[in-house]
Amino acid sequence: MSNLAGPVTGTARARVAEGTVLRSRLDTNAGQYRANRVAQLAILAELEGELDKARDGGGLRYRERHRGRGRLLVRERIELLVDRDSPLLELSPLAAWGSEFAVGASVVTGIGVVAGVEAVIIAHDPTVRGGAMNPFSLRKTLRALDIAKRNRLPVVNLVESGGADLPNQSDLFVQAGKIFHDLTELSSLGIPTIALVFGNSTAGGAYVPGMCDYAVLVDQHAKVFLGGPPLVKMATGEESDDEDLGGAAMHARVSGLADYFATDERDAIRIGRRILSELNWRKLGPGPTLAADPPRYDPDELLGIAPADFRTPFDPREVLARVVDGSRFGEYKPDYGRSLVTGWASVHGFPVGVLANANGILFSEESKKGAEFIQLANQTDTPLIFLQNTTGFMVGAAYEQGGIIKDGAKLINAVTNSSVPHVTINMAASFGAGNYGMSGRAYDPRFMFAWVNAKLAVMGAAQLAGVLSIVGKAAAAASGRPFDQDEDDARRDTIERQIAAESHSFFISGKLYDDGVLDPRDTRTVLGIALSAAHSAPIEGRRGYGVFRM
């Protein structure tokens, strides 16, 4: 069912500003709306509690000890670095959630504007085990560097780390070398990298300022060396101190590692901002080209649209009416493949194509419609937004005989080979191969986020437990042994609880399968930042595709 008020006037991409305005039919007094809103607010309160843990770093004791040494906290450094009143899109703030490591994984990453330049920021939190790197902070750092590379964003490293968390070295050593690889690759691509060294940068970590294009070291605080005094003493018998081995003055005047000598932390941040301002940096993608007027409907109402139970269907046009510019949406093929909504819009002035699941199931018609729409977006170099709410591709004899596999393959082929930026948001559910067809993490969207109540798994918890039960009954019958119903019920309950926990948005984001969990009301802002970042690089669509199975 379409909520459009009338036909689109003009070609979809070029004249989306003239397109039909979505007309909301949302009843904010309905019981379902109120129940959804209550559930969303409750889990948002839980999210805020987890984010507080990340912001808390190593806790009050370690924060006070850090300040007692005359140091700024990591988020204070970031606040001074970015332009005043500019937004910061923090990435992976729930990294390591549910693990033995601190929420946030001892590093803060994000996209912010520094001296007018959009940049990726990677900042160690020295209040968490001295900023030591654990397996999750490694993955978080590598993801930030990947975002910088694919979106052509300069990188600012705020360095203060004791290096690898040695008890976990077996999960770190091999892959940690990719940090150095990625820093040097960024430089080779002409993407600037800057290191502001506030404290320890030892052992392998010493190569971070060594491999960045610019290095700023803070006097009496920066310690950059491959081996500290105890290791040097053990290896060579030489007596030395921190300043002789790796102090800022030595590196500025003797080794030449430091390009700039900072008298204190604020001076280092000032110098870092100056470096960004002197890059003569230019975005290579087109700027916003359409009217960026706000939606006609209140984004606060998204809390009542997002379902408390992912099995409850909702119309994604109601979401678009509260996210896209002016609530304008030029729908493509509205009467064909109706459980996948496709069409043209803009977000903060950036033209986009949208693919949004309606009732959750992808049939052959939806698969072919989606594949064709992705090709059209690539023909016009238009970025794509995927709004996921899918339980996967349809199953059953009629659908198998009708070609659901080869039609699903068309959609996955189109997603795989599409070269325009993809930004994916899981609004409610992302199960099975539907996750792949809607540009899930394995398909390298530029950015991927999830609404706070979203689920991600191979299938729903109850369905997965039920499938295993059916398999168990069939195995018992085939072997001629009795089937223990009580044991099966207990097993089903255990599995269902396990999958429900593992599909939770906090769990998924903790493993860095997305770039963060969102309050639905922030969707438009996050999309705007992501699209602006993507336009730092050229926006070029794919003109040729692989073989489509007809």
LINRAMO-V633938 format. One record per backbone hydrogen bond with DSSP energy under -0.5 kcal/mol. CO is the residue of the C=O (numbers start at 1). NH is the residue of the N-H. If there is no record, write none. Layout:
co={CO & CO}
nh={NH & NH}
//
This chain:
co={3 & 8 & 11 & 13 & 15 & 16 & 20 & 21 & 22 & 26 & 27 & 30 & 31 & 32 & 33 & 34 & 35 & 36 & 37 & 38 & 39 & 40 & 41 & 42 & 43 & 44 & 45 & 46 & 47 & 48 & 49 & 50 & 51 & 52 & 53 & 54 & 56 & 59 & 60 & 61 & 62 & 63 & 64 & 65 & 66 & 66 & 67 & 73 & 74 & 75 & 76 & 77 & 78 & 83 & 87 & 88 & 89 & 91 & 92 & 94 & 95 & 96 & 102 & 104 & 106 & 108 & 109 & 110 & 111 & 112 & 112 & 113 & 113 & 114 & 117 & 118 & 119 & 120 & 121 & 122 & 123 & 124 & 125 & 125 & 126 & 127 & 128 & 129 & 130 & 133 & 134 & 135 & 136 & 137 & 138 & 139 & 140 & 141 & 142 & 143 & 144 & 145 & 146 & 147 & 148 & 148 & 149 & 154 & 155 & 155 & 156 & 156 & 157 & 157 & 158 & 159 & 159 & 161 & 163 & 164 & 165 & 166 & 168 & 169 & 169 & 172 & 173 & 174 & 175 & 176 & 176 & 177 & 178 & 179 & 180 & 181 & 182 & 183 & 184 & 185 & 186 & 187 & 190 & 192 & 193 & 193 & 194 & 195 & 195 & 196 & 196 & 197 & 199 & 200 & 201 & 202 & 203 & 204 & 205 & 205 & 206 & 207 & 208 & 214 & 215 & 215 & 216 & 217 & 218 & 218 & 223 & 223 & 225 & 228 & 229 & 230 & 231 & 232 & 232 & 232 & 233 & 241 & 242 & 243 & 246 & 247 & 248 & 249 & 250 & 250 & 251 & 251 & 260 & 260 & 262 & 264 & 265 & 266 & 267 & 268 & 269 & 270 & 271 & 272 & 273 & 274 & 275 & 276 & 293 & 298 & 299 & 300 & 301 & 301 & 302 & 309 & 311 & 314 & 315 & 315 & 316 & 317 & 319 & 320 & 320 & 321 & 324 & 325 & 327 & 329 & 330 & 332 & 333 & 337 & 339 & 340 & 341 & 342 & 343 & 344 & 345 & 346 & 347 & 349 & 349 & 349 & 350 & 351 & 352 & 353 & 354 & 355 & 356 & 358 & 360 & 360 & 361 & 362 & 363 & 364 & 365 & 366 & 367 & 368 & 369 & 370 & 371 & 372 & 373 & 374 & 375 & 376 & 377 & 378 & 381 & 383 & 384 & 385 & 385 & 386 & 386 & 387 & 388 & 388 & 390 & 392 & 396 & 397 & 398 & 399 & 400 & 403 & 404 & 405 & 406 & 407 & 408 & 409 & 410 & 411 & 412 & 413 & 414 & 421 & 422 & 422 & 423 & 424 & 425 & 425 & 426 & 428 & 429 & 430 & 431 & 431 & 432 & 432 & 433 & 434 & 435 & 436 & 440 & 441 & 447 & 448 & 449 & 450 & 451 & 454 & 455 & 457 & 460 & 461 & 462 & 463 & 464 & 465 & 466 & 467 & 468 & 469 & 470 & 471 & 472 & 473 & 474 & 475 & 476 & 476 & 477 & 482 & 483 & 484 & 485 & 486 & 487 & 488 & 489 & 490 & 491 & 492 & 493 & 494 & 495 & 496 & 497 & 498 & 499 & 501 & 503 & 504 & 505 & 506 & 507 & 508 & 509 & 510 & 515 & 516 & 518 & 518 & 519 & 520 & 522 & 523 & 524 & 525 & 526 & 527 & 528 & 529 & 530 & 531 & 533 & 534 & 535 & 536 & 538 & 547 & 548}
nh={23 & 10 & 15 & 16 & 18 & 19 & 329 & 5 & 24 & 28 & 30 & 34 & 35 & 36 & 37 & 38 & 39 & 40 & 41 & 42 & 43 & 44 & 45 & 46 & 47 & 48 & 49 & 50 & 51 & 52 & 53 & 54 & 55 & 56 & 57 & 57 & 59 & 63 & 64 & 65 & 66 & 67 & 68 & 69 & 69 & 71 & 70 & 77 & 78 & 79 & 80 & 81 & 82 & 86 & 113 & 90 & 111 & 109 & 95 & 97 & 104 & 99 & 105 & 107 & 125 & 123 & 91 & 121 & 89 & 114 & 119 & 83 & 115 & 117 & 114 & 154 & 112 & 156 & 110 & 158 & 108 & 126 & 128 & 131 & 130 & 129 & 131 & 132 & 162 & 165 & 138 & 139 & 140 & 141 & 142 & 143 & 144 & 145 & 146 & 147 & 148 & 149 & 150 & 151 & 152 & 153 & 152 & 120 & 157 & 194 & 122 & 158 & 159 & 196 & 124 & 198 & 199 & 202 & 133 & 166 & 168 & 169 & 171 & 172 & 173 & 176 & 177 & 177 & 178 & 179 & 180 & 181 & 182 & 183 & 184 & 185 & 186 & 187 & 188 & 189 & 191 & 190 & 192 & 155 & 213 & 214 & 157 & 197 & 216 & 159 & 198 & 218 & 223 & 161 & 225 & 205 & 206 & 207 & 208 & 209 & 210 & 211 & 212 & 195 & 259 & 260 & 197 & 262 & 221 & 222 & 201 & 225 & 203 & 232 & 233 & 234 & 235 & 236 & 237 & 238 & 237 & 245 & 246 & 247 & 224 & 251 & 252 & 253 & 254 & 255 & 256 & 258 & 217 & 262 & 219 & 268 & 269 & 270 & 271 & 272 & 273 & 274 & 275 & 276 & 277 & 278 & 278 & 279 & 326 & 301 & 302 & 303 & 304 & 305 & 306 & 312 & 313 & 316 & 318 & 319 & 320 & 321 & 322 & 323 & 324 & 297 & 327 & 328 & 22 & 331 & 344 & 342 & 336 & 340 & 358 & 342 & 356 & 332 & 354 & 330 & 352 & 325 & 350 & 289 & 290 & 351 & 347 & 383 & 345 & 385 & 343 & 387 & 341 & 314 & 391 & 392 & 363 & 394 & 367 & 368 & 369 & 370 & 371 & 372 & 373 & 374 & 375 & 376 & 377 & 378 & 379 & 380 & 382 & 381 & 383 & 353 & 423 & 355 & 387 & 388 & 425 & 357 & 427 & 428 & 431 & 362 & 400 & 401 & 402 & 404 & 403 & 407 & 408 & 409 & 410 & 411 & 412 & 413 & 414 & 415 & 416 & 417 & 418 & 384 & 446 & 447 & 386 & 449 & 388 & 427 & 451 & 455 & 390 & 457 & 434 & 435 & 435 & 436 & 437 & 438 & 440 & 439 & 443 & 444 & 424 & 515 & 426 & 518 & 454 & 505 & 430 & 432 & 464 & 465 & 466 & 467 & 468 & 469 & 470 & 471 & 472 & 473 & 474 & 475 & 476 & 477 & 478 & 479 & 480 & 481 & 480 & 484 & 485 & 488 & 489 & 490 & 491 & 492 & 493 & 494 & 495 & 496 & 497 & 498 & 499 & 500 & 501 & 502 & 503 & 504 & 456 & 508 & 509 & 510 & 511 & 513 & 512 & 96 & 92 & 450 & 452 & 520 & 522 & 523 & 526 & 527 & 528 & 529 & 530 & 531 & 532 & 533 & 534 & 535 & 536 & 537 & 285 & 284 & 540 & 549 & 550}
//
